[in-house]
Amino acid sequence: MKYHNRCLLFISGFWLTLIFSGCAAVKETGKGFLGVSTQILEEKRPQAMKKSFILDFDYVYSKVKEILTQTNNPVYIYAQDPQAKMLAVYLSANDTTPVGIFFTAQPQNETLVEVSSPSVYAQEELAARIFTALEALVSANTQGEKIDAQEETDTKAEFGDQ
């Protein structure tokens, strides 16, 4: 009988905690338990390394994913949310230092890229990798016009590239 009472007490306590803490806290706790929480990355965002690029938002988002997965040292993307405009990655499958990459569309077809992490090394490592590659894309656009994902698709279709 004592075991039954303990179980009831535990279940009641669980539900009361769930009700009073709110769904968002429970959701974030579950993400933390599964190892996919992005809360620390969002908390470190004010200290993020930031840089704006004269590139279309959608183009930058897709190119950053390419840059991170096609290098000699690919990262492991553990959370991506185009609506929240962020990618959460680990430095590698073996190094689970979290790094957040946030994207903000700005006027004049610019995109702000922010790289945050609780680790200064990880933040600087990925920021350098991303910023260098995006700067090369801007430099490749010799006429200073925007590089737009839709224009790139139209050009590929026009010339038969896939």
C-alpha positions, 0 to 999 in steps of 0.5 A, spaced: 500 500 500 505 504 501 508 503 494 501 505 491 501 511 495 508 513 493 506 512 486 500 517 486 504 522 490 509 522 484 504 522 479 500 528 482 507 532 483 509 531 476 502 533 473 502 539 478 509 541 476 507 541 469 501 545 470 504 551 474 511 551 470 507 552 463 508 548 457 514 552 454 519 550 460 517 543 460 518 543 452 525 546 453 526 541 459 525 535 454 529 538 449 535 539 454 534 532 456 534 529 449 541 534 448 537 538 443 536 545 447 538 551 444 536 555 450 544 557 452 545 559 444 539 564 445 542 566 452 549 567 449 546 571 443 548 578 445 555 576 445 555 573 439 560 575 433 556 579 428 556 581 421 552 583 415 552 581 408 549 584 402 546 577 400 539 575 400 536 571 406 534 565 403 541 564 399 545 566 406 541 560 410 542 555 405 549 557 403 551 557 411 548 550 411 552 548 405 559 551 408 558 547 414 557 540 412 562 541 406 568 542 409 574 538 411 571 538 418 564 538 417 559 540 423 553 536 426 547 540 425 542 538 431 537 543 430 534 547 424 529 552 424 528 556 418 522 560 421 526 562 428 531 563 423 537 559 426 541 553 426 544 549 432 550 545 431 555 541 434 563 542 432 563 535 430 560 528 431 565 527 437 565 535 439 558 536 442 560 544 443 554 547 441 554 553 436 548 557 434 547 561 428 542 566 427 540 570 421 536 576 420 533 579 414 535 587 414 533 592 409 537 593 402 537 585 401 542 584 407 542 579 412 545 579 419 549 573 421 550 572 428 554 566 431 554 564 439 556 559 443 558 558 450 565 556 448 569 562 445 573 558 441 567 554 438 564 561 436 570 564 433 572 558 429 565 557 426 564 565 425 571 565 421 569 559 417 562 562 415 564 569 415 570 568 410 566 564 405 560 569 405 565 574 404 568 570 398 561 570 395 560 577 396 567 579 392 565 574 387 559 578 385 563 583 382 558 588 380 555 589 387 548 587 385 544 582 390 545 575 390 538 572 390 537 565 391 531 566 386 536 569 380 541 563 381 535 558 380 533 562 374 540 562 371 541 555 372 534 553 369 536 558 363 543 555 362 540 548 363 544 547 369 542 542 375 
